[in-house]
């Protein structure tokens, strides 16, 4: 793969931006180019190896420091973060039987909007993703309250079903998310990247709590 006049051998994409299945996509074509900021780049066409998909997609590579890295996909949804397993397995609390949770779908759509420079839309999308995650997780752990959780405002769900540092971070993610939908912003000093970082912290904490509860329940004293 050429970037500028140098041949590199970067790691290939390991996931399809269409079906989001981890696999080894097959390279089909590539060309060196420059992006809109005149930065040396490489675009390459790949075919998903998942037999149920097999779609083509385009990847953009650029140098980060001295190493070539995948910057983003130019069609399909962006890769998104590395989802913790409990997040991947989270079911939609409204009973819809989708392949992915509404949280992941909304997050990826928001990420795609951001990659196209549509920050006004992306910010509101990330706010919506937070609400899906908060409510669906609360419903998962409190199934008898599912109807109540669906009807409550987001802030009410956070106060009733979350506590500690997680509650504090969720509140702040909500504040920054709400800012994205308002005419006047209260937190001008914080941008979408901070909101995404808070969402990442939330996922880490949910994953940590899930694992702790799992091992506390399954590993019992034998004395």
ABEGO torsion letter per residue (X at the ends): XBBEABBBBBBBBABBAAAGBBBBBBBABBBBBBBAAGBBBBBBBBBBABAABGBBBBBBBBBBEABBBBABBABEBBAEBBBBAAAAABBBAAGBBBABBAAAAAAAAAAAAAAAGBAAAAAAAAAAAAAAAAAAAAAAABAAAAAAAAABBAAAAAAAABBEAAAAAAAAAAAAAAAAABABBABAABBAAAAAAAAAAAAAAAAAAAAAAAAAAABBBAX
